[in-house]
């Protein structure tokens, strides 16, 4: 990943693409690591310190909401967040949510504590961990995928509170099977803390999904993968 010097520098390429516009022959001026102007080479002379990316495309960095690891590292393991953070910018990702997988509670607590440390200590190199995606253990046995069956648990606000404390409030997203006993209470509680509640690894009916949405769910995890099929209305 490019490390910005503490001087004015410009970047140019074939095009710049954002959700709102496309600029041909762009000129992006960066001062001390911050974008201060976006224009076109047709409207402004190139500064002396210009990085020409040739036929490349300049675009906003991607935000990965669901990633368990990369470059041979697991985010739940020691140093995993740092390794993954250095790896992701090579693929256009600049922000991400390190994502857990179902494990024994003690192992999950330790992993959440380590990830929280990484979030707090995150520097300006690599993709930035913007919080934690808790995937499991509150998932359906019938739709568990690779999540170990022996470690799946019924949704519990009490257990979630332990996860929340270990993560020091950095849980930003959680995948849950809404049909499980206790799920609606947990969805409402976590959503009240600003957690994006996502339906996933679920055997829910349409009615169960609707009740979850009413309780505060706003997202679906890898839709139609480890979910009830469309034939049942979900």
ZIGI-V224398 format. One line per field, one symbol per residue. ss: DSSP state (H for helix, E for strand, L for the rest). psi: psi as a letter, one per 20 degrees, with the letter a starting at -180 (. if undefined). burial: + if it has 9 or more other C-alpha atoms within 8 Angstrom, else -. A space follows every 10 residues. Layout:
ss->???
psi->???
burial->???
//
This chain:
ss->LLLLLLLEEE EELLEEELLL LEEELEEEEE ELLEEEEEEE LLLLLLLLLE EELLLLEEEL LEEEEEELEE LLEELLLLLH HHHHHHHHHH HLEEEEEEEL LLLLHHHHHH HHHHHHHHHH HLLLLLLEEE EEEEELLLLL LLLLLLLLHH HLLLLLHHHH HHHHHHLLLL EEEEEELLLL LLHHHHHHHH HHLLLEEEEL LELLLHHHHH HHHHHLLLEE LLLLLLELLH HHLL
psi->qpoprlrpqq pqagqpprih rppqlroopp okippippaq ihiqqprgnp oojcjrppqq qqooinpiar kjqpiirpjg ggghhhhhhi jjpiqroppr qprqghhggg ghggggghgh ipbjprqpoj apoooqjmrp hhkhcipphi iqqqpphghh hgggghikjj oiqppqoiiq pighgggggg hijjpopppr lqkqrggggg hgghiiqjrp pmpjokrqrh hjj.
burial->-------+++ +++++++--- --+-++++++ ++--+--+++ +--------+ --+---++-- ---+++++++ --++++---+ +-+++++++- --++++++++ +++----+++ ++++++-++- -----++++- ++++++++++ --++--++-- ++-++++--+ -+++-++--+ ++++++++++ -+++++++++ +---++++++ ++++++-++- +++-+++--+ +----+++-- ---+
//
